[in-house]
Amino acid sequence: MHRLSQVVLILSLICIPLRGNAALFQLPVDLEHPTPEFLRVTQGLQSIHVMRSHFLQRKQIKILRNPLISKGNMLFSAKNGLYWHIESPVNNMTIFTEEGIFEKRNGVMIRQKTASMGHFGTIFGAIFTGDITTLSTHFKLYFSDQGEFWRLGLIPKNGMLQKAFHKIVLKGKRQVEEIVLEDARGDTTVLQFFKIKTMPARLTPIEQKYFE
């Protein structure tokens, strides 16, 4: 019974964000006349040059009873890209840049995806920096400000992104603190960021090596 309660709790943590985000997609962004709240949030994100964080990832796949849970840390640089380090249950490092997606194996960077997949590096950058020009090119935008938290909803416009995502929801106060991804098959991933640091605003020499 104790284990059943744990499973129910984990599933509820995943389902609550989805239910709470339903009303968001009734609030499209008017890019010609954006609200002051929308401008405040996007301008705040644009002021972030570097973001360091631990993350907890919960992926709920329809055919599985329990979610897949992983933990790790990430480093985002508006100039260099996104460094994503899963520490458990496996050790894996992936780097997303405008040039492509790379995986680090035995200390060596290996290109995993090329050409159009470099697109995702640009989109990750736009998500963390509030680059509305880039986001509005690829997504329909929806926004709500609930006082303590804001939410930004994204629905893909083009075929490539539509094959990967059905919808995306960003949530935060100052930075992006949670991302909910629903893919085209209906599987859901919830990314929660904590211990967020944005200073120093430049990469340290050690951090710079992550992208070399």
N, C-alpha and C positions, 0 to 999 in steps of 0.2 A: 504493500500500500504506500509505503514511503517512496519507493522508486516511481510509482505511478504519479504521485503528487509532484515529484520533481519534473517529470516529463510534461505534465499539464502546465506547470509554471513556466518552463522553457518555451513551450508552444504559445502560451499567452503573451509572453514578452515579444514574440515575433508577430503575432496577429494584431495586437493592440495598435502598433504604428500604422498598419494598413487600414484598419477601420477608421482611425482618427484622421487619415489623410484623404478619405473619400470626398469630403466637402471641398478640399483644396482645389480639385479639378473643375469646380464650378466658378472659379475666380481667375479668369484669364488676365494676363498682363497687357495693358494698353501701352505699347512702347512709344507711341507718339505723345501720350500724356501720362507718364508713370506717376504713381503716388509718391508723396514724400517719404513714406515708410519704405517703399521699394528702393528708392534712390539711396536712402540712408544705409540699408543693408548692403547693396551692391558696392557702394563707395567704400564702406568699411572693409569688405572683402578685398577690394582692389588695393587697399593699403597694406595687405599682407604679402610679403615677399618670400618668406620662409615659414613653414609650419612643421613642427616636430610633434609626434604623438604616438602613444600606444593605441592599439585597436583590438576590439573583440569582434569577430565575424561569425554570424550565425546564418547558415544557408539551409533553407527548408526546401527539400526536393519532394515533389508530390508522391513519388513511389516509395519514399522512405518514411518510417514512422517518426524517427528522431532527427533533429537538425544536426548538420555537420558544424562543429564549432572549432574555430582556430583563433590563435592569439599571436600578436607580434607588434612590430613598431613600423612607423612610416616616416619618411622625410620628403616634404614637398618643397621644391624650389621653383619659383616662377620662371627663372632663367634656365634651369637645367632639366627639370622634369620631376617624376615621382619615383621614389625608391620605396619598395614594398617588401618588408622582411617578415615572413611567417616563421615564427619560432616554434610553435607546436600546433598540431601533433607532429608535423614534419618541419624540417629546416629548409626554407626556400626563399631565394631573393630574386625579385623581378624589378626591372627598371623600365618605366614608360617614358619615352621621349617623343619629340616630333619626328624623329628619324625612324622610330619603330619600337618594338617591345623586345627587351633583352632579358636573359636569365643568367645568373651568375653560377657557374659550375667550377669547383676547384680553383676559385680565385680568378677565373677567366670569364669575360663577358661573351655570351653567345647569342646571336640574333635569333629570336624565335619567330617573330612575325615581321613582315616587311611591307613595303608599298602602302596600300590603303590602311593597314592596321596601325600605321603611325598616327593616323587620324585620332585614335583613342588617346594618345599622349596629349594631343592638343586639347581634347575635350576634358580630360582630367584636369589639365591646367586651368581651363575656363571655369570648371566647377569650383575649384578651391580659391580662385581669384575673383569670382563674380564677373567674368568677362561676358557681358550681356551680348555684345556684338557677335561673338563666336557661338554662344549658346542659342541665341535667337535664329542663327543661320541653320542650326541642326535640330532645334527643338521648338515646340510650342511651349510657352512659359505660363505658369500659374503661380500666384503668390498670395500668402496670407500672413498677417502679423498678429499674433495672439498675445502681445504684450511682452511676456518673458521670452518667448521663442518665436522665431519666424520660420516659415516653410516656403520652399521654392519647388514647384512641381515641373517636371520635364517630360514631354511626350515626343518621341522621335518623329522627324519629318521624312527622312530618307530611308531607302530600302536597307542599306547596310546596318544602320543603327536599329531599325525596326526588327531586323532578324536577331539582334542581340538583346534588345530591351523593349518591354512593353511600356513601362513608365519608370521614372526615377523621382524620388523625393529627397530633398536636402533639408536638414533642420539644424538650427543653431541659435546662438546668442550673438557673439561677435564673430567666431569662426564657424565653419561647418563642423558640427558635432555628431551628426548622424546622417547616414545615407541609406535609403531603402531602395533596393533595385528589384524590380519584378521583370523577369525575362519573358521572352515570347512564348515559352512553354508553360508559364504560370508559376515557375519556381521563384522563390523569394530569398534575397540576401539582405541582411541588416548589418551595417557596419557602424559601430559605435566607437568614437574617438575620445580618449581621456588623457589627462596629464599633458594637455596641449601647451606648447611653447612656441612663440613667434620671435623671440629674441635669443641670440643676436639675429639681426635682419639679413645677415650674410652667412653663407656656409662657412664652417670652420675648415681648416685644411684637411682634417680627417673626413669630414662630410663630403668635401669636394671629390675625394677619391672614389666615393661610391658611384659617381657618374663617369669615371674615367675607364 
